[in-house]
Amino acid sequence: MPGTEVASELLLISKTEEPELKILDDFFEPKAVHDHFMELTTRYHPSGEENQVREYVMECARKIEGVEVIHYDSEAKDPGERVIVLRRKGSGDHASDPYVTLQAHMDMVCSPDKNIFPLKVFGYLDNEGAKWIKAGDNDSITDPKKGTTLGADDGIGVATILAILEDNNLKDYPIECFFTVQEETDMGGAANFDKSLLIGRKYINVDAEVVDTIIYGSAGGCNVQYGGNFALSSVPCGYTNLKLSISGLLGGHSGININSGRLNAIKVLTEILIRFNKRLTNLDVESEGIKSYDLRLISLQRDEDPISNKIPSCASAIIAIPGGDKEEFVNDFTAYCEALKVQSQPEENLVYEIKEITQNSLDEASTDALLCLLQQIPHGVIHMIPGKTSLVETSSNLANIALQNMLINASNRSSDANSMNALIQMQKSIGELFKYSVGTSDSYPPWEPSNSDLLDKAQNVYKEIYHKEDAATVIHAGLECSYVVQKYDGKIDCISIGPTILNPHTGSECLKADTVGTFYNAVTSLIQELFQKSA
């Protein structure tokens, strides 16, 4: 089976023990899902560059009896053309039954960068005895900087669909499989595929991340760009240039984790620079407290791929201050960051650094205007769903800044069109105050929740397996389901389900191993329930 040579390297460890024991056979089941997933972790597949996984899906499809390739173009460039559609006809009592469609995306977020393949995958036991799958060094269990993304989002979905096609217990049921691309960037595959490719009208997306939950609605969103100008000036004689870095933050998914109180590295640096800027926060007093300084900004940037749907976990700034203030500034910066670590739990892995460097700066007015703009740009939860105060309705993620072309990017999400419009108007008003233009791009629709026969049957299955009376919810993240439901004018039943994945899009991403088996049982039981014949 594919991937067995990688699987043999998996280790079973605890947080406090050195690797000792080879992986147990029952660590990650079913075996077919395990083998396909492990093969995917060896193949390069960032968003927009999924060809190695596309080829693997086709290799598998051609080996499975009865699977028909409806759409595959190996040379396609357009994301809508790079999707894959497979079908296996029903047989016996189900020969004329309508298809059930299963969908997953073939791309993954690559953190800290694209040079992480083949992934270094291992298994471990947490302190409560739960089994997890992770990627990176073993130390990354407690230190995210030593980890990489695992790609369970949504490699586990791709692996599950391939395993279902191979499952002899399901061979009589008509199954349609839809594999998309670029989900993690612009949902280009789902947004642009030809709607005539799919004929199933019960659609199961396998890209969810909580095993006992059924998703039946999600937020829409758009990207926002602030554009403006600034004036440069030479660094005054006698000034010293310092580079300030913040790293080690949790980051996380800008939809799922936006209400978790996690720090945004760009916002952290902005607040530090405003606090230390004498023109904005004049605390030049004779005392033992932290002072403020004549500070000029040279650069400010996110120090990782500027993925809009990931909360920035590391950023750096270069500033200029009077040379005579260097020692005192370093001491004050250190004291401020140490205090921030204490005040900002659970960000105990926050790392800061300061070192000398050489470069020109923005002038005083441009420095102050930019910092004040960044301070005012909204980040985090804007509004909760009325009557459902545990669910986020509207949020924004301050995702990136690029001083070289003076662009600031944010990612908005909302399940309510009026709230989204109000947020965009607020962002435009803030931009106008600082003479920055504000535009939007890459918008995607919300997936409006609605009851359906598919949802009802899924609820019955989940009640039986997970003993939950109501497993259905809506989420603040964006899902490709929104494009699919829109493309078919709402005339398609749709849900999203999956195993448990924690901290996707970060070096802390991990897959709870035993939920893969229960999820597989749930999705296959649901397929059987959908084709159950009335007595």
Secondary structure per residue as TSV (DSSP state, phi and psi in degrees):
chain	resnum	aa	ss	phi	psi
A	1	M	-	360.0	150.7
A	2	P	T	-62.3	140.7
A	3	G	T	86.1	2.9
A	4	T	H	-68.3	-28.5
A	5	E	H	-68.3	-29.3
A	6	V	H	-76.9	-40.6
A	7	A	H	-59.9	-32.0
A	8	S	T	-66.0	-15.2
A	9	E	T	-90.2	-7.4
A	10	L	-	-65.2	142.9
A	11	L	E	-121.2	147.2
A	12	L	E	-104.4	112.4
A	13	I	E	-136.9	164.6
A	14	S	E	-110.3	172.5
A	15	K	T	-67.1	-19.2
A	16	T	T	-114.5	3.4
A	17	E	S	-119.7	153.6
A	18	E	-	-77.9	153.8
A	19	P	-	-57.8	129.5
A	20	E	-	-133.3	-38.6
A	21	L	E	-109.4	129.8
A	22	K	E	-64.2	153.1
A	23	I	-	-59.2	139.9
A	24	L	-	-79.6	151.7
A	25	D	T	-61.2	-30.9
A	26	D	T	-95.6	13.7
A	27	F	S	-67.0	-38.9
A	28	F	S	-144.4	98.6
A	29	E	-	-125.6	163.4
A	30	P	S	-71.1	159.6
A	31	K	H	-59.7	-38.8
A	32	A	H	-62.5	-42.0
A	33	V	H	-64.8	-45.3
A	34	H	H	-55.1	-49.8
A	35	D	H	-65.9	-42.8
A	36	H	H	-64.4	-43.8
A	37	F	H	-63.0	-43.8
A	38	M	H	-62.8	-35.3
A	39	E	H	-65.0	-40.2
A	40	L	H	-62.6	-33.6
A	41	T	T	-68.8	-13.6
A	42	T	T	-90.6	-10.9
A	43	R	S	-106.3	135.0
A	44	Y	-	-67.1	121.5
A	45	H	-	-153.9	55.1
A	46	P	B	-65.3	164.8
A	47	S	T	-57.2	130.7
A	48	G	T	87.0	-8.5
A	49	E	-	-132.7	52.9
A	50	E	-	-93.1	8.7
A	51	N	H	-58.3	-35.7
A	52	Q	H	-64.8	-35.4
A	53	V	H	-77.3	-37.4
A	54	R	H	-56.8	-44.4
A	55	E	H	-64.5	-38.8
A	56	Y	H	-66.0	-42.7
A	57	V	H	-57.9	-42.4
A	58	M	H	-70.4	-37.1
A	59	E	H	-56.8	-45.1
A	60	C	H	-67.9	-44.7
A	61	A	H	-59.2	-39.4
A	62	R	T	-70.8	-14.8
A	63	K	T	-94.0	-10.2
A	64	I	S	-96.5	124.1
A	65	E	T	-61.5	133.1
A	66	G	T	85.6	-3.7
A	67	V	E	-83.3	127.8
A	68	E	E	-107.4	132.1
A	69	V	E	-86.0	110.0
A	70	I	E	-84.8	-40.3
A	71	H	E	-149.2	123.8
A	72	Y	-	-160.5	122.2
A	73	D	-	-124.2	103.9
A	74	S	T	-65.1	-22.7
A	75	E	T	-100.4	1.2
A	76	A	-	-63.3	143.8
A	77	K	-	-110.1	-37.9
A	78	D	S	-68.8	134.4
A	79	P	T	-58.5	-35.0
A	80	G	T	-66.4	-23.9
A	81	E	T	-91.0	-17.1
A	82	R	S	-87.3	0.6
A	83	V	-	-70.9	163.6
A	84	I	E	-123.9	134.9
A	85	V	E	-126.6	125.9
A	86	L	E	-122.5	154.0
A	87	R	E	-141.0	146.1
A	88	R	E	-128.1	119.5
A	89	K	-	-66.2	154.0
A	90	G	-	-76.0	163.5
A	91	S	-	-142.6	167.9
A	92	G	G	60.5	-130.9
A	93	D	G	-65.3	-14.4
A	94	H	G	-111.2	16.5
A	95	A	T	-61.4	-31.9
A	96	S	T	-109.3	9.0
A	97	D	S	-72.0	150.4
A	98	P	-	-69.4	153.6
A	99	Y	-	-73.0	148.2
A	100	V	E	-104.1	131.8
A	101	T	E	-100.5	130.7
A	102	L	E	-111.7	137.0
A	103	Q	E	-137.3	138.3
A	104	A	E	-145.6	161.4
A	105	H	E	-105.8	147.2
A	106	M	-	-94.3	-3.9
A	107	D	-	-100.6	166.9
A	108	M	B	-144.1	156.8
A	109	V	-	-75.6	131.0
A	110	C	-	-107.5	107.5
A	111	S	S	-128.0	132.5
A	112	P	S	-82.2	-15.0
A	113	D	-	-159.7	-174.1
A	114	K	S	-79.8	-9.1
A	115	N	T	-90.4	49.7
A	116	I	T	-113.7	0.1
A	117	F	-	-97.2	145.8
A	118	P	S	-68.1	144.2
A	119	L	-	-66.0	144.2
A	120	K	-	-92.7	96.1
A	121	V	E	-100.7	138.1
A	122	F	E	-145.2	163.6
A	123	G	E	-114.7	151.0
A	124	Y	E	-151.0	161.9
A	125	L	E	-103.0	133.9
A	126	D	-	-83.0	-179.1
A	127	N	T	-65.8	-15.2
A	128	E	T	-101.0	5.8
A	129	G	S	87.3	4.0
A	130	A	-	-76.6	144.1
A	131	K	E	-95.2	134.5
A	132	W	E	-132.4	153.8
A	133	I	E	-114.9	135.9
A	134	K	E	-145.1	169.9
A	135	A	E	-130.8	146.2
A	136	G	B	118.1	-162.6
A	137	D	-	-73.7	155.5
A	138	N	G	-58.9	-32.0
A	139	D	G	-66.6	-12.8
A	140	S	G	-70.2	-9.6
A	141	I	G	-58.4	-38.6
A	142	T	T	-111.3	-13.3
A	143	D	-	-125.8	95.6
A	144	P	G	-57.0	-25.9
A	145	K	G	-64.1	-20.2
A	146	K	G	-97.7	8.9
A	147	G	B	-111.8	168.2
A	148	T	-	-128.9	169.0
A	149	T	-	-64.2	149.7
A	150	L	-	-93.7	-28.5
A	151	G	-	80.6	13.3
A	152	A	H	-62.1	-26.9
A	153	D	H	-92.6	94.3
A	154	D	H	-127.7	37.8
A	155	G	H	-60.0	-32.4
A	156	I	H	-69.0	-29.5
A	157	G	H	-69.1	-44.1
A	158	V	H	-60.9	-46.2
A	159	A	H	-62.1	-38.6
A	160	T	H	-64.0	-44.8
A	161	I	H	-63.5	-43.3
A	162	L	H	-62.5	-39.8
A	163	A	H	-65.0	-37.9
A	164	I	H	-64.0	-40.4
A	165	L	H	-63.4	-29.4
A	166	E	H	-88.1	-9.8
A	167	D	-	-76.5	113.5
A	168	N	G	-63.4	-25.0
A	169	N	G	-70.8	-12.4
A	170	L	G	-116.6	7.4
A	171	K	T	-67.5	-17.0
A	172	D	T	-87.2	-11.3
A	173	Y	S	-91.0	137.2
A	174	P	-	-74.4	114.8
A	175	I	E	-119.3	132.9
A	176	E	E	-113.6	132.4
A	177	C	E	-120.0	132.0
A	178	F	E	-126.3	115.7
A	179	F	E	-112.2	123.0
A	180	T	E	-109.6	171.9
A	181	V	S	-128.8	161.1
A	182	Q	-	60.1	25.9
A	183	E	T	-61.6	-36.8
A	184	E	T	-77.9	-9.4
A	185	T	T	-111.1	-67.4
A	186	D	T	-131.4	11.8
A	187	M	-	52.8	35.6
A	188	G	H	-59.1	-36.3
A	189	G	H	-66.4	-49.8
A	190	A	H	-67.0	-33.4
A	191	A	H	-73.7	-28.1
A	192	N	H	-120.6	3.2
A	193	F	S	-71.8	157.3
A	194	D	-	-74.2	119.6
A	195	K	G	-62.7	-18.1
A	196	S	G	-72.5	-10.5
A	197	L	G	-70.7	-30.5
A	198	L	-	-105.0	134.5
A	199	I	-	-117.8	-12.3
A	200	G	-	-71.5	146.6
A	201	R	S	-122.2	8.6
A	202	K	E	-117.4	113.7
A	203	Y	E	-120.1	118.2
A	204	I	E	-113.8	109.0
A	205	N	E	-85.2	131.6
A	206	V	-	-112.5	59.3
A	207	D	-	-129.4	18.4
A	208	A	-	-86.9	170.0
A	209	E	S	-132.4	11.9
A	210	V	-	-130.9	117.5
A	211	V	T	-64.1	-32.5
A	212	D	T	-99.9	22.4
A	213	T	-	-124.3	139.8
A	214	I	E	-109.3	123.8
A	215	I	E	-95.4	133.4
A	216	Y	E	-134.7	24.4
A	217	G	E	-175.7	150.4
A	218	S	E	-150.8	167.0
A	219	A	-	-78.2	152.9
A	220	G	E	-92.7	177.2
A	221	G	E	-167.4	176.7
A	222	C	E	-161.0	158.5
A	223	N	E	-95.6	145.7
A	224	V	E	-122.1	135.2
A	225	Q	E	-121.5	128.8
A	226	Y	E	-101.4	126.8
A	227	G	E	-124.3	138.2
A	228	G	-	-160.2	-170.6
A	229	N	-	-126.6	158.9
A	230	F	-	-146.7	163.2
A	231	A	-	-107.3	136.1
A	232	L	E	-97.5	153.3
A	233	S	E	-146.8	157.2
A	234	S	-	-67.1	146.3
A	235	V	-	-66.5	126.8
A	236	P	-	-56.4	150.2
A	237	C	T	-57.2	135.1
A	238	G	T	88.4	-0.6
A	239	Y	E	-87.4	154.8
A	240	T	E	-117.6	136.5
A	241	N	E	-94.7	130.5
A	242	L	E	-125.8	138.9
A	243	K	E	-101.2	123.3
A	244	L	E	-106.9	130.5
A	245	S	E	-127.0	140.6
A	246	I	E	-123.1	129.7
A	247	S	E	-150.3	178.9
A	248	G	-	79.9	6.3
A	249	L	-	-72.6	158.7
A	250	L	-	-65.6	-33.4
A	251	G	-	62.3	-128.5
A	252	G	-	108.2	178.0
A	253	H	B	-71.9	129.9
A	254	S	T	-73.6	-6.7
A	255	G	T	-101.4	-54.0
A	256	I	T	-66.5	-40.4
A	257	N	S	-103.2	7.2
A	258	I	T	-66.6	-23.9
A	259	N	T	-103.1	19.9
A	260	S	T	-96.7	3.8
A	261	G	T	74.6	19.1
A	262	R	-	-77.9	143.3
A	263	L	-	-76.7	147.7
A	264	N	-	-102.5	121.0
A	265	A	H	-60.1	-35.1
A	266	I	H	-67.1	-42.9
A	267	K	H	-65.3	-39.2
A	268	V	H	-60.7	-48.0
A	269	L	H	-64.9	-37.5
A	270	T	H	-59.8	-47.0
A	271	E	H	-65.1	-37.3
A	272	I	H	-62.4	-46.2
A	273	L	H	-68.3	-35.1
A	274	I	H	-68.4	-42.7
A	275	R	H	-61.5	-34.0
A	276	F	H	-94.1	-1.3
A	277	N	B	-88.3	114.4
A	278	K	T	-63.6	-29.8
A	279	R	T	-74.8	-24.5
A	280	L	T	-103.3	-33.2
A	281	T	S	-134.6	85.2
A	282	N	-	-80.7	95.5
A	283	L	-	-119.6	37.4
A	284	D	-	-82.4	74.4
A	285	V	-	-121.5	157.9
A	286	E	S	-80.4	99.7
A	287	S	S	-161.5	-179.7
A	288	E	S	-88.2	-5.4
A	289	G	S	-77.5	174.4
A	290	I	-	-69.7	133.8
A	291	K	-	-92.5	-176.5
A	292	S	-	-123.4	163.4
A	293	Y	B	-138.9	161.8
A	294	D	-	-78.1	93.1
A	295	L	-	-110.1	134.3
A	296	R	E	-118.7	137.2
A	297	L	E	-90.0	132.6
A	298	I	E	-105.7	-45.7
A	299	S	E	-154.3	159.2
A	300	L	E	-152.2	125.2
A	301	Q	E	-153.1	158.8
A	302	R	E	-85.1	131.8
A	303	D	S	-99.6	47.5
A	304	E	S	-162.8	171.5
A	305	D	-	-54.6	127.2
A	306	P	-	-76.8	65.6
A	307	I	-	-76.6	123.1
A	308	S	T	-68.3	-26.8
A	309	N	T	-95.8	20.6
A	310	K	B	-123.9	130.9
A	311	I	-	-67.3	127.1
A	312	P	-	-57.0	128.7
A	313	S	-	-106.8	-9.7
A	314	C	-	-151.7	142.4
A	315	A	E	-157.1	161.9
A	316	S	E	-144.2	156.0
A	317	A	E	-137.1	146.3
A	318	I	E	-113.0	128.7
A	319	I	E	-128.6	165.3
A	320	A	E	-121.6	133.7
A	321	I	E	-137.4	159.7
A	322	P	E	-54.4	133.8
A	323	G	G	-56.3	-34.0
A	324	G	G	-68.3	-16.3
A	325	D	G	-93.6	-1.2
A	326	K	H	-56.6	-52.7
A	327	E	H	-61.4	-43.5
A	328	E	H	-67.0	-39.6
A	329	F	H	-62.2	-46.1
A	330	V	H	-58.5	-43.3
A	331	N	H	-64.3	-41.7
A	332	D	H	-67.9	-41.4
A	333	F	H	-61.1	-44.0
A	334	T	H	-61.9	-45.3
A	335	A	H	-63.5	-41.3
A	336	Y	H	-62.6	-46.6
A	337	C	H	-67.2	-36.3
A	338	E	H	-63.8	-40.6
A	339	A	H	-65.9	-38.3
A	340	L	H	-62.8	-39.4
A	341	K	H	-61.0	-39.2
A	342	V	H	-70.5	-38.0
A	343	Q	H	-82.1	-15.8
A	344	S	S	-116.3	43.8
A	345	Q	T	-61.9	143.0
A	346	P	T	-96.4	45.8
A	347	E	-	-96.8	45.8
A	348	E	T	-69.6	-13.5
A	349	N	T	-91.2	9.6
A	350	L	-	-56.5	130.4
A	351	V	E	-121.3	138.1
A	352	Y	E	-128.5	154.0
A	353	E	E	-150.7	149.2
A	354	I	E	-141.6	132.1
A	355	K	E	-151.4	160.7
A	356	E	E	-83.4	147.4
A	357	I	E	-156.2	170.8
A	358	T	-	-126.3	133.3
A	359	Q	-	179.4	161.3
A	360	N	-	-77.2	166.3
A	361	S	E	-125.9	164.7
A	362	L	E	-70.3	153.9
A	363	D	-	-75.4	176.3
A	364	E	H	-60.0	-45.9
A	365	A	H	-64.4	-42.6
A	366	S	H	-66.7	-39.3
A	367	T	H	-58.2	-50.0
A	368	D	H	-66.9	-42.3
A	369	A	H	-63.6	-43.2
A	370	L	H	-64.6	-44.8
A	371	L	H	-64.0	-40.7
A	372	C	H	-67.3	-37.6
A	373	L	H	-61.2	-48.6
A	374	L	H	-61.4	-34.9
A	375	Q	H	-65.5	-36.5
A	376	Q	H	-84.8	-22.7
A	377	I	S	-60.9	125.5
A	378	P	-	-67.2	139.4
A	379	H	-	-142.5	134.6
A	380	G	E	107.1	-158.5
A	381	V	E	-74.7	130.4
A	382	I	E	-100.2	-40.3
A	383	H	E	-156.7	142.7
A	384	M	E	-96.4	160.8
A	385	I	E	-68.6	125.1
A	386	P	T	-56.3	130.7
A	387	G	T	81.9	-8.2
A	388	K	E	-134.9	72.5
A	389	T	E	-68.5	-6.0
A	390	S	E	-90.1	-6.8
A	391	L	E	-111.9	129.0
A	392	V	E	-76.2	132.1
A	393	E	E	-94.9	-48.5
A	394	T	E	-135.7	135.9
A	395	S	E	-152.2	169.1
A	396	S	E	-143.5	141.8
A	397	N	E	-115.4	114.6
A	398	L	E	-71.0	103.4
A	399	A	E	-96.5	-31.5
A	400	N	E	-164.5	157.2
A	401	I	E	-141.7	136.4
A	402	A	E	-131.7	99.3
A	403	L	T	-67.4	-27.0
A	404	Q	T	-61.8	-32.4
A	405	N	T	-120.8	14.3
A	406	M	T	50.5	57.2
A	407	L	E	-122.2	136.8
A	408	I	E	-121.4	132.5
A	409	N	E	-118.3	140.5
A	410	A	E	-134.1	155.7
A	411	S	E	-120.7	117.1
A	412	N	E	-96.4	147.4
A	413	R	E	-137.0	142.6
A	414	S	E	-163.9	145.7
A	415	S	S	-95.3	2.8
A	416	D	-	-128.2	123.2
A	417	A	H	-62.6	-40.2
A	418	N	H	-65.5	-39.8
A	419	S	H	-67.0	-37.7
A	420	M	H	-62.8	-44.8
A	421	N	H	-63.5	-38.2
A	422	A	H	-65.7	-39.5
A	423	L	H	-64.4	-44.9
A	424	I	H	-62.0	-40.5
A	425	Q	H	-64.4	-39.6
A	426	M	H	-62.4	-42.3
A	427	Q	H	-64.6	-38.5
A	428	K	H	-66.2	-39.9
A	429	S	H	-64.5	-41.0
A	430	I	H	-64.0	-43.3
A	431	G	H	-60.1	-42.9
A	432	E	H	-61.8	-35.3
A	433	L	H	-59.3	-31.3
A	434	F	T	-108.4	15.2
A	435	K	T	61.4	39.7
A	436	Y	-	-111.8	136.8
A	437	S	E	-81.0	150.1
A	438	V	E	-131.0	123.7
A	439	G	E	-129.7	166.3
A	440	T	E	-122.6	156.4
A	441	S	E	-158.5	171.9
A	442	D	E	50.8	45.0
A	443	S	E	-77.7	150.9
A	444	Y	E	-138.7	149.5
A	445	P	-	-79.5	157.6
A	446	P	-	-74.8	157.6
A	447	W	B	-103.0	102.3
A	448	E	-	-71.7	126.8
A	449	P	-	-67.1	142.2
A	450	S	-	-154.4	149.6
A	451	N	-	-76.7	151.3
A	452	S	-	-158.5	167.5
A	453	D	H	-63.2	-39.4
A	454	L	H	-60.8	-46.0
A	455	L	H	-63.1	-42.7
A	456	D	H	-60.6	-44.8
A	457	K	H	-68.4	-37.4
A	458	A	H	-63.8	-40.2
A	459	Q	H	-60.7	-41.9
A	460	N	H	-62.2	-43.5
A	461	V	H	-64.3	-44.3
A	462	Y	H	-69.8	-32.3
A	463	K	H	-63.5	-39.9
A	464	E	H	-68.9	-41.1
A	465	I	H	-85.2	-44.0
A	466	Y	H	-107.7	-2.5
A	467	H	-	59.0	41.0
A	468	K	-	-112.6	127.6
A	469	E	S	-66.7	-37.4
A	470	D	-	-137.7	102.2
A	471	A	-	-96.2	-2.1
A	472	A	E	-88.6	141.2
A	473	T	E	-155.0	172.2
A	474	V	E	-112.2	156.6
A	475	I	E	-126.0	162.9
A	476	H	S	-88.8	-12.4
A	477	A	S	-74.4	161.2
A	478	G	-	-90.1	140.8
A	479	L	-	-129.4	150.9
A	480	E	T	-61.6	-20.9
A	481	C	H	-52.1	-33.5
A	482	S	H	-60.3	-42.8
A	483	Y	H	-69.2	-40.2
A	484	V	H	-65.6	-47.2
A	485	V	H	-61.7	-41.9
A	486	Q	H	-63.6	-42.2
A	487	K	H	-62.1	-32.8
A	488	Y	T	-102.8	24.1
A	489	D	T	53.7	34.9
A	490	G	T	75.2	2.4
A	491	K	-	-92.7	47.9
A	492	I	S	-150.2	131.0
A	493	D	E	-80.4	134.5
A	494	C	E	-143.5	135.7
A	495	I	E	-140.2	165.2
A	496	S	E	-130.7	130.6
A	497	I	-	-140.8	165.3
A	498	G	-	178.9	175.9
A	499	P	-	-79.9	-177.3
A	500	T	-	-88.4	122.4
A	501	I	E	-125.2	128.5
A	502	L	E	-106.1	144.8
A	503	N	S	53.3	47.9
A	504	P	T	-61.1	155.7
A	505	H	T	74.4	11.4
A	506	T	S	-135.4	169.3
A	507	G	T	-69.8	-5.4
A	508	S	T	-97.6	3.0
A	509	E	-	-56.0	132.1
A	510	C	E	-148.6	152.2
A	511	L	E	-112.7	125.7
A	512	K	E	-76.7	112.4
A	513	A	H	-60.5	-45.2
A	514	D	H	-71.8	-13.1
A	515	T	H	-78.1	-17.8
A	516	V	H	-64.8	-44.2
A	517	G	H	-66.1	-43.5
A	518	T	H	-68.3	-34.7
A	519	F	H	-65.0	-44.4
A	520	Y	H	-60.0	-40.8
A	521	N	H	-62.1	-40.0
A	522	A	H	-66.8	-46.7
A	523	V	H	-70.6	-36.3
A	524	T	H	-72.2	-35.7
A	525	S	H	-64.8	-37.7
A	526	L	H	-65.1	-42.3
A	527	I	H	-59.6	-45.2
A	528	Q	H	-64.1	-38.2
A	529	E	H	-64.5	-39.0
A	530	L	H	-66.1	-27.5
A	531	F	T	-102.3	10.4
A	532	Q	-	-64.2	127.5
A	533	K	-	-85.0	139.6
A	534	S	-	-67.8	144.3
A	535	A	-	-67.6	360.0
